[in-house]
Amino acid sequence: MNPYDFVRIDWSKPPERHKPIWHHRLFNQTAEPLYSGQLELDIYLETPCFIADPNQTSADPTKPSRFYSNARGAYTIPGSSLKGLFRSVAETLGNGCLTLFDSSYENHKVDYYRNVPATFQKCKDINALCLTCRSFGTLNRNTIFLGKINVNDAEVNPDRVYEYPSMYTKPLMTPRPHHDSFYLDEKKQYIAGRKFFFHHSPNLEPLSAPGYTYMAGKPSNRYILPLDRDTQFHCRIDFTNLERNEFAALLLATTLEENMRHKIGYGKPLGLGSVQIIPTKLTLIDYAARYSGQGKSGKTVKEGDDTWYAIDDYTENFKQIVVPPSTLDDLRYIWSWPPDETVNYAYPSKDWFNREGRGKRIEDTRNLR
């Protein structure tokens, strides 16, 4: 089956936009509270995972590229990678603007600009930002807002680090947006949605090749040294002055649901990058109470199971009111865990696209081998 599918967008509900609450404010102008503090997370690899380290790329093709590491040499998932992941999920669930949408593909041979309503295009007015841009920030010509969420690097637990054997990856295909049966809805009116990759069974090995595969004299695959299942990382997220829905979107984007997992890093179509993210500690700081002069610390800490209970309380109403039902259903389907072991995920061949695949949709690839 095709390794990705699309999470549908409810085009009848354009992003809700308003002026963001700035970082330095202690009080909201309305009666609604603001949320500041930290969220701590443990990250466990469910499948082998690889995040490239640009400083560790070997000029020797016989030596594998290594997983990203920090200045001390500890394996690390960069905060920028995690922030990008969480932002994409928050944008999906929180009905944000299409921040990264690029309408032109394949040297402008395909253009889907007309297939996205103007109200869903990237935010352009600093005083009218969608939930995601208010939370994570935005940069668009004269529109600059730094955002109110900082995701720190996730460093490996030295007692829970396992290396997977070095491997040559199977070549990755370039996107085929000209196959509009995949990229547009059934009426070819709108884009199909936001792209997410299916999880592969943890009992299977990532799709690999016996060595380098060459196209036009250059390797079309990579030789890598991933980290293996059960490797553990720890991460902290700092947030300031989030409105209630912004806070709920952050919590839901980072923790998902019990039977779901995130995907991160290189080689998602090959079965790499499935991770479980578990919240371990939630600290809320009420700066207004802290600086009121009444001797209050303004600090609330939830740990262990209490963290989950608090997250459920904050996200339940958000899921019921803000998240479009079809959106959550689609993401549950694509990121369900454990995955369906009867399905083999791989890109259809070029011949399939050119012949029997004409007009076929992603669900029609389920039984391809």
Sequence and secondary structure as in RCSB ss.txt:
>XXXX:A:sequence
MNPYDFVRIDWSKPPERHKPIWHHRLFNQTAEPLYSGQLELDIYLETPCFIADPNQTSADPTKPSRFYSNARGAY
TIPGSSLKGLFRSVAETLGNGCLTLFDSSYENHKVDYYRNVPATFQKCKDINALCLTCRSFGTLNRNTIFLGKIN
VNDAEVNPDRVYEYPSMYTKPLMTPRPHHDSFYLDEKKQYIAGRKFFFHHSPNLEPLSAPGYTYMAGKPSNRYIL
PLDRDTQFHCRIDFTNLERNEFAALLLATTLEENMRHKIGYGKPLGLGSVQIIPTKLTLIDYAARYSGQGKSGKT
VKEGDDTWYAIDDYTENFKQIVVPPSTLDDLRYIWSWPPDETVNYAYPSKDWFNREGRGKRIEDTRNLR
>XXXX:A:secstr
  SEEEE   TTS    B    TT SS SSSS  EEEEEEEEEEESS B  B TTS  SSTTS EEB B TTS B
EE HHHHHHHHHHHHHHHTT   TT   EETTTTEE GGGS GGGS   BTTBB HHHHHH EEETTEEE  SEE
E  EEE TTS  B   EEE       TT HHHHB TTSSSB  EEEE    TTS   EESS  EETTEESS EEE
 B TT EEEEEEEEEEE HHHHHHHHHHHH  TTB EE SS GGGT  EEEEEEEEEEEE HHHHTSSSS   EE
EEETHHHHHHHHHHHHHHHHHTS HHHHHHHHHHTBSS  TT       HHHHHTTTTT  GGGGTT  
